[in-house]
Amino acid sequence: MAKKNTAIEKRAKLLICIVKKEDEIALTEACSSCCVSLHFSGIGFGTAKKNYMSYLGLDEIEKRVVYSLIPNYAEARVLKAINKKLRLYLMGNGIAFTIPLSGISSIVSNAILSTPVRDDASETNKNNTEKERNQMHELIVAVVNQKFTDKVIDSSRAAGATGATILHTRSINNKQAEQLIGTSFTQETDTIAFLTSHEYKAKIMEAIRENAGLKTDGGAVLFSLPVDTLIGIGRFDDEEDA
């Protein structure tokens, strides 16, 4: 009987962490202790119902949104290291989650995937597959006229969202797309990210469309991304730290 091929497909993944300002360096150190990784950081602003603020790690207004590129076979180790060092299993310390990539620069990919595959990688891949099957979370992103940010937050909250992270952004050089879409985008925009379970995704997106969609003055551009694995806010089982 032919031996079953258990080799892991090596690829890069995107890790997104929303943490306290003072935890930014500790986060990158936790990643680097596990693998070769590449990090970029920006300022985000948290908003949620008052009783959810500390639970979601958004009790401070200003947050650090850190985007990291990591190898998929080191994902479980990286998340475990972050969970332990930043104590994301405690309410208010932040969240971290991974998103699959459809493409990446070969130069960057080769550097990240130079991390050796450890002996536990097959088991890690098996565990991650099970977690991915069970978790079913999505990241909803809405780019909207800044004047309609509160309306987007309120309507999404009524549809089941518990909080969001806001990045102040700008619409630039979109004339060609605006002609095809049939609308003009205001220059000053907010990019609002909602991490939600799969069951609430359609409700939240529909609520935003109705209250601030492309056919309204809010002009919201909406899209969603699949989330593979999530830690923080009590959704990651870590026997050592539970």
N, C-alpha and C positions, 0 to 999 in steps of 0.2 A: 504494500500500500504506500502511495506517495506521501511523503511528509508534508503536513500542512504548513504553508508559508505564513509565519507569524511576524514578518518584518513590518516595522512601523513606517508609514509614509511620513517622511520628514518634511515639514512645512512650517512657515512662520504664522503666528497668530497675533492678533491685536489685543492687548490687555489695557483696559480703561479703569483707572482708580480715581475716586473722588474722596479726598482726604483733607485733614486739617493742614493749614499752612506749614506748621512746624514739623509735620511728618513726611514732607516731600523727599528729603534726602534719605531718611530711614527706609522709605519705600524703595527707592532705587538701589540702595545697598542690599536690601532683602532679595531683590531680583538678581543682582549681580552675584550674590553668593551661590546662586543656583545655576546660572547660565550666562551666556553672552546675550546682552539685551541693549536696546536702543530706546532712549526716553525723550519725550517732549512734554513740557508743562505749560499750562495756561491758567488764567484766573477765571473761576466760575462763581456764580452766586446762587445760593440755595434758597428755595421757597417751599413752604409746606404749611399745612394746618399747624397751629401752635402745639397741639398735643402729639404731632408726628415729628416735630423738628429735631429733637434730640435722638429719637429712635432711628431716624434716617441718616444721622451724621450731619445734619444741616442746621445745627443750632447756631453756628456762626454764619454771618452773612457771606463772608468771602471764603472760598474753598480753592483748593488746588485740584485741577483736573489734569491727570498725568496719563499720557498715551505712551504705551511701551510695546515694542515689538519683541516677541519671545518665541523660542521654538516650541512647537506643539507637544513634543514628547517630554518637556520639562514643566508643562503647565501645572500639574498637580503639585509638584515640589515648590514652584514659585508661589502659588496661591497659599500653600501651607505656611511658607516662610513669611509671607506678608501678613497672614492671619495671626501668626504668633508674635511677630515683631511690632505690628501696629495695633494688635488686639482688636481686630475688627469684629470679633465675636461679642464685644461689649457694645451696648447701645451708644450711639453718638460718635463712634470713631471713624465711620466712613464705610464705603463699599468698594468692591473690585469685581470686575467681570470680564470675560473674554468674548471676542467676536471673530468669526472666521474671515480670512482674507481671500479674495479672488485673484489677486495679483500683487507682485512686489518686485522692486528692483533686484536683479540677480546679484549685484554686488553686495547689497545689504543682506539679502537672504543667505548668501554664502557665509557671510561673517556670523550671522546669528546661528545658523545651523552647524557652525564649527563646534558648538557645545557637544561633548561626547554623549552618546546614548548610554545611560546607566543600565545595569542589569534589571532594575525594577521597571523599566520603560514599558514592557509588554503588559504588566499588571496595571501600570498607570493608565495606559491606553484603554484597557478593559474597564477600569473604574470610571474613567472620563466618559466613555461611551454610555455607560449606565446612567451617569449623572445627566448627560445631555438629553437622554431619552425622557428622563423624569422631570426636569426643571421647567422647560418650556417658557422661557422669559424672552421679552422683546425690548428693544430700545427704540422708542418713537422719537423722531426729530422733527421739530416744526420751526421753520424760519419765517418770522412774522414781523410786520410793522410794529415798531417799539410801542406805539400808542395802544396796541391791542394785546400787549403781553399779559396784562392782568385779566383780560377777558379770556384769553387762552387758558391761563392757569385756573380760573374759576370754572370754566366749562369742562375742562379735563378732570378737575376734582369731582365735579358732580357726576362724571361718568365712571369714576372709580380710581383715578390717579391719586396717589398719596403724597407726591412731591415731585419736584423737578429741579434741574440745574440749568441756569441761564448763562449764556455767553453773549456779550454785546458784540454784534457783527455789523457789516455793511454790505449793501448790494452794489456791485461794481461792474460796469461794462457789460450789461445784460440786454442791450438793445435788440440783438438778433433773436434771442429767445423770447423776449417780451412781445415782439411782433407775431411770432408763431403761437404763443400762448394766448395772446389777446388781452394782456394786462400789463400795467407798469408797476414795478416794485419800488417802494420807497427806499431811499438810500440808507437810512438808519433802521437797522433791524435787530431783532434778538433771535438767537438760536436757542430753542428750549428743548431739553432732552428729558424724556420720561422713561424710567425703567419700570416695566410693568409685567405682570403675568400675561400669558397668551390669551386668557379668557377675556381680559379687559381691553386688549389692543384695538379691536374693531370699534368698540364703543367710544373709546377715547378719541380715536382718529375721526370718527363721524361727528362727535361733538365739536371738535376743533373746526372741521370743514363747515359745519352749520353756522358757527359763530364768528369765524375769522378766516374762512377759506379763500381760495383764489378769486371767487366771484363776489367777494365782499371787500370792503376797504382794508381789512386786515391783511389780505393777500398772502395767506400762509401757504408755504410750500411744505408738503408733508411727505415723509418716507419713514420706513422702519427697517431695523436690522436685527438679525437673529442673535441671541445671546447663548453662548455655549455653557459656561460655568459661572456661577455667582457666589461670592462670599460677602459676609456682612449682613446686618439686620436679621441674624438668626437663620439664614437659609443655607448654611454650609456645615455639614456634619464633620467635626474634627474631634476625634475621640480624646486626643491629648489635651485639647484646650476647652472642651465643652464644659 
